[in-house]
Amino acid sequence: MENIANDLMLCLAICGQDGLVSESEEERLFCIFNKNLNLGRQEFDAIVELFFASNYSLEQLFSKSSGHSDLLEWAKDAASADGLDIRENIAYQKCVQLL
């Protein structure tokens, strides 16, 4: 579960680079994590709350992530739910380079 939490928090960090995580981004992430990792709504919401209470940098979250092969694409897909902001795209590209 810790890996899932770290992965979701990285995705949230990428989505939040424009200053907020929109409801459409959050819902897209829930659908992705529920479908691919069988993450339930209660667990998802608890991780989202944990993310907003934390002060991790993008780099810290990336280093804690599982390295799941589709993770960054999931983040980009979710960030695109309300239009991919340049700051979100820069965060996505930064993580791709860190791979």
Rosetta blueprint (number, residue, H / E / L):
1 M L
2 E H
3 N H
4 I H
5 A H
6 N H
7 D H
8 L H
9 M H
10 L H
11 C H
12 L H
13 A H
14 I H
15 C H
16 G H
17 Q H
18 D H
19 G L
20 L L
21 V L
22 S L
23 E H
24 S H
25 E H
26 E H
27 E H
28 R H
29 L H
30 F H
31 C H
32 I H
33 F H
34 N H
35 K H
36 N H
37 L H
38 N L
39 L L
40 G L
41 R H
42 Q H
43 E H
44 F H
45 D H
46 A H
47 I H
48 V H
49 E H
50 L H
51 F H
52 F H
53 A H
54 S L
55 N L
56 Y L
57 S L
58 L H
59 E H
60 Q H
61 L H
62 F H
63 S H
64 K H
65 S L
66 S L
67 G L
68 H L
69 S L
70 D L
71 L H
72 L H
73 E H
74 W H
75 A H
76 K H
77 D H
78 A H
79 A H
80 S H
81 A H
82 D H
83 G L
84 L L
85 D L
86 I H
87 R H
88 E H
89 N H
90 I H
91 A H
92 Y H
93 Q H
94 K H
95 C H
96 V H
97 Q H
98 L H
99 L L
